[in-house]
Amino acid sequence: MSGFGVGIMCMQAVLLLGGLSSQLPLDDGGQAWFEREAGNGQMAAVNETAAVVGQPWYYSDQTDIERTSERDSLREWNSLEGIALDANKDQVATLLGEPDRIEQDPHIKGREAWTYSHTEIGFYHNNVEYISVQAAAQEAAINGTSLEMERKVLETKLGIPTFEAEDGIVYVRGHTVLKLFLDPETGEGRSLDMYTLSVV
């Protein structure tokens, strides 16, 4: 085992002896999180790596506890603008009403796009294939959490992108893809899209 590995094990032992109650699952970055009673009597997440780099060991106020809850809600993506990738046309119409415009794909039978104010939803037959929110909307709701469509915001909330494409940054969670398309000249967001790997 490397010296770094031994050091981490020692740090875990110190934190556990210091009053940590239980180890939580590793996060997407492979970092261990624990629970510890915060100053206000509530349980808060503790990142053992934070102690190594000199950051606060735990969140002692309600704002940071809420930030932790937000982070957890964005670990996996279930919807964009309230629309899930497993939704059908009836469900979308119930949530958003009738679209402003419907366009049929001239090349692929059964594929069409519904356009709303700043959102486009693609269907293949009766099922949602992708959701695209244009930058004019300024914000997009992922799992009900509204985020500005800016690179620095997504990287703060979601972490380092899975990879960077020529036209944007891409996050992958399981079979779900979230892509922020960027203007090649300004670097500003053009649209935020959610789709499954099957339509890549």
Buried (B, 14 or more C-beta within 10 A) or exposed (E): EEEEEEEBEEBBEEBBEEEBEEBEEEBBEEEBBBBBBBEEEEBBBBBBBBBEEEEEBBBBEEEBBEBBEEBEBBEEBBBBBBBBBEBBBEBBEEEBEEBEEEEEEEEEEEBBBBBBEBBBBBBBEEBBBBBBBBBEBEBBBBBEBEBBBBBEBBBEBBBEBBEEEEEBBBBBBEEBBBBBBBEEEEEEBBBBBBBBEEEE
